[in-house]
Amino acid sequence: MNDKFLSLLGMARRSGKLSLGHDAAVGSVVRNKAFLCVLSFEGSDRLKKEFTHACSYEGKNIPLLITDYTITELSAAIGSKAAVITVDDEGFAKALQDRYTDRKE
């Protein structure tokens, strides 16, 4: 895999620092475990709206990254099908945000 963002996402998965799928991601956000929320652009508008609200609800300031990756691309990187992923480690979250920004420039 040549994409550094997806490679790092896979590494975070292998380290056990991700919550995958709707229910796990919501739980991570509600329990203040999430440091970053990653969504596929293919996720539904309802899903995007729900996580936009959840990540900023009651003073939360969890960065939300709606990527240009398909669900298939994200799923290949993490080894499990998911349109929404939370990163539950501050170091991985910062590195992923930096990698995504760098690849867009």
Buried (B, 14 or more C-beta within 10 A) or exposed (E): EEBBBBEBBBBBBEEEBBBBBBEBBBBBBEEEBBBBBBBBEBBEEEBBEBBBEBBEEEEEEBBBBBBEBEBEBBBBBBEEEBBBBBBBBEEBBBBBBEBBEEEEE
